[in-house]
Amino acid sequence: MKKAMMIAAALWLGLAPAMAAPDHEREAMMADRDDMAMVEATDARMNAAIDEARARFPDFLAAYGSGRFDRATFVVKYPLGGWEHIWVEVDSIDTGVVNGRLANVPAQPEYSQGQPVRVPFADISDWAYRDDRGVMVGHRTTRVLLVDMDPVQRASIEQFLGW
């Protein structure tokens, strides 16, 4: 059985999971979700995007700490339940951890949108915030997903993100 990541292509707060639940359980949770896509855990483009996001995470922390940008636009992505990478709206940042709320409707029924979570820095797979020009910075995993999207959906997302 191949391991895969689940990626949501929802507008600015898409999902992007890494795996733990058996394939049949993930597929059942995704059955009625047109805002998610499966990505192989070995996908080189996605893994490179995650690696880049992690390497550039200090940029995110500096932007957050600067107070220059609207903090309501700061989000991080992490593997909820070990496999469903989901966006989290940042409420605060402590030493080594982001405190926030699930920004999307999770595929996993034991979680809910708005639920508080604590995300260790080491678990973050992507991050984003809107700069002072209104352009979303980050979203490296989203950029990977855009390549394979329908052109109309892609254009809509890019417009929303200010790209």
Secondary structure as UniProt FT lines:
FT   STRAND          4..8
FT   TURN            12..13
FT   HELIX           23..30
FT   TURN            31..32
FT   TURN            34..35
FT   STRAND          36..40
FT   TURN            41..42
FT   HELIX           44..55
FT   HELIX           57..66
FT   HELIX           71..73
FT   STRAND          75..80
FT   TURN            81..83
FT   STRAND          84..94
FT   TURN            95..96
FT   STRAND          97..102
FT   TURN            109..110
FT   TURN            113..114
FT   STRAND          116..120
FT   HELIX           121..123
FT   STRAND          126..130
FT   TURN            132..133
FT   STRAND          136..138
FT   HELIX           140..146
FT   TURN            147..148
FT   HELIX           151..161
//
